[in-house]
Amino acid sequence: MKDLTKAEEQVMQVVWEHDELFIKDIVDEMPEPKPAYNTVGTFLKILESKGFVNRTKVGNTFSYSAAIPKKAYTRKSMNGLLSNYFEGSAEKLFSFMVQEKKLNIEQVEDLMKKLKDDE
């Protein structure tokens, strides 16, 4: 699976939220300042070439849907994050998040409970 640019990820976030959409729908869902229709169309062509979206002819236009589930891309991204920044250690990632105050004690306790429940 190929990497996505930040802009491609933004488009994919919208696509993943819906079963099927048209370029206009994607533009409408994008945050301000909204990209141009043609810009989104270009990103969709790139995403299709990377295997991330399916394109289906509908009348004289096309609809788009996700070809790769969000969970699969999330897994790849998180594994890359772990290996590139935390030496492959989830413990180092969570330690960093606690130090940066991105996780509080209640959240850590909830995670510990989930780990214990999975055993």
C-alpha positions as a printed NumPy array, in Angstrom:
array([[  0.   ,   0.   ,   0.   ],
       [  1.401,   3.374,  -0.996],
       [  1.716,   6.416,   1.242],
       [ -0.673,   9.344,   0.882],
       [  0.124,  13.032,   0.981],
       [ -1.665,  15.163,   3.564],
       [ -4.041,  16.501,   0.888],
       [ -4.776,  12.991,  -0.412],
       [ -5.503,  11.872,   3.156],
       [ -7.963,  14.768,   3.533],
       [ -9.865,  13.601,   0.461],
       [ -9.777,   9.983,   1.656],
       [-11.174,  10.975,   5.068],
       [-14.274,  12.26 ,   3.252],
       [-14.49 ,   9.209,   0.977],
       [-14.203,   6.82 ,   3.95 ],
       [-17.196,   8.519,   5.625],
       [-19.52 ,   7.643,   2.716],
       [-20.357,   4.622,   0.593],
       [-20.268,   6.476,  -2.706],
       [-19.898,  10.125,  -3.692],
       [-19.36 ,  12.495,  -6.568],
       [-16.643,  15.143,  -6.776],
       [-19.144,  17.855,  -5.834],
       [-20.086,  15.925,  -2.674],
       [-16.432,  15.641,  -1.69 ],
       [-15.831,  19.364,  -2.251],
       [-18.9  ,  20.149,  -0.11 ],
       [-17.548,  17.971,   2.747],
       [-14.043,  19.465,   2.696],
       [-13.067,  22.065,   5.314],
       [-12.664,  25.739,   4.459],
       [-11.02 ,  26.984,   2.369],
       [-12.594,  24.449,   0.049],
       [-10.412,  23.161,  -2.782],
       [-11.484,  23.703,  -6.373],
       [-13.581,  21.039,  -8.089],
       [-10.734,  20.336, -10.552],
       [ -8.234,  19.974,  -7.698],
       [-10.365,  17.308,  -6.022],
       [-10.773,  15.593,  -9.401],
       [ -6.988,  15.504,  -9.8  ],
       [ -6.544,  14.044,  -6.314],
       [ -9.149,  11.374,  -7.082],
       [ -7.269,  10.369, -10.252],
       [ -4.086,  10.027,  -8.191],
       [ -5.929,   8.085,  -5.478],
       [ -7.378,   5.769,  -8.119],
       [ -3.903,   5.158,  -9.585],
       [ -2.634,   4.344,  -6.074],
       [ -5.508,   1.884,  -5.606],
       [ -7.313,   3.817,  -2.872],
       [-10.576,   4.629,  -4.683],
       [-12.858,   2.929,  -7.168],
       [-14.402,   4.999,  -9.955],
       [-17.794,   4.074, -11.413],
       [-19.4  ,   5.693, -14.468],
       [-22.829,   7.105, -13.634],
       [-24.442,   8.755, -16.651],
       [-21.948,  11.305, -17.942],
       [-20.012,  11.582, -14.671],
       [-18.28 ,   9.325, -12.148],
       [-18.89 ,   8.298,  -8.571],
       [-16.109,   7.348,  -6.172],
       [-15.874,   4.877,  -3.316],
       [-13.112,   3.596,  -1.064],
       [-11.128,   0.643,  -2.415],
       [ -9.058,   0.309,   0.763],
       [-10.744,   0.278,   4.181],
       [ -9.804,   3.069,   6.561],
       [ -8.725,   0.505,   9.159],
       [ -6.141,  -0.991,   6.765],
       [ -4.612,   2.426,   6.07 ],
       [ -4.711,   3.328,   9.767],
       [ -2.845,   0.114,  10.596],
       [ -0.17 ,   0.884,   7.984],
       [  0.178,   4.496,   9.165],
       [  0.412,   3.545,  12.828],
       [  3.   ,   0.849,  12.129],
       [  5.023,   3.43 ,  10.19 ],
       [  4.692,   5.943,  13.022],
       [  5.833,   3.358,  15.56 ],
       [  8.854,   2.256,  13.555],
       [  9.894,   5.719,  12.325],
       [  9.537,   7.647,  15.589],
       [  9.307,   5.176,  18.476],
       [ 11.686,   2.343,  17.522],
       [  8.7  ,   0.046,  17.005],
       [  7.663,   0.413,  20.65 ],
       [  4.019,   1.102,  21.53 ],
       [  5.217,   1.656,  25.103],
       [  7.415,   4.554,  23.922],
       [  4.479,   5.971,  21.954],
       [  2.169,   5.904,  24.987],
       [  4.902,   7.295,  27.236],
       [  5.334,  10.167,  24.789],
       [  1.575,  10.778,  24.729],
       [  1.425,  10.887,  28.532],
       [  4.393,  13.287,  28.69 ],
       [  2.762,  15.527,  26.074],
       [ -0.501,  15.422,  28.065],
       [ -2.377,  13.775,  25.189],
       [ -3.436,  10.961,  27.553],
       [ -4.627,  11.483,  31.111],
       [ -4.614,   8.959,  33.95 ],
       [ -8.239,   7.924,  33.344],
       [ -7.49 ,   7.159,  29.699],
       [ -4.39 ,   5.16 ,  30.677],
       [ -6.473,   3.198,  33.208],
       [ -9.114,   2.514,  30.536],
       [ -6.397,   1.223,  28.195],
       [ -5.001,  -1.   ,  30.939],
       [ -8.482,  -2.401,  31.601],
       [ -8.922,  -3.176,  27.886],
       [ -5.558,  -4.944,  27.845],
       [ -6.519,  -7.03 ,  30.866],
       [ -9.928,  -7.862,  29.365],
       [ -8.255,  -9.096,  26.159],
       [ -6.029, -11.549,  28.055]])
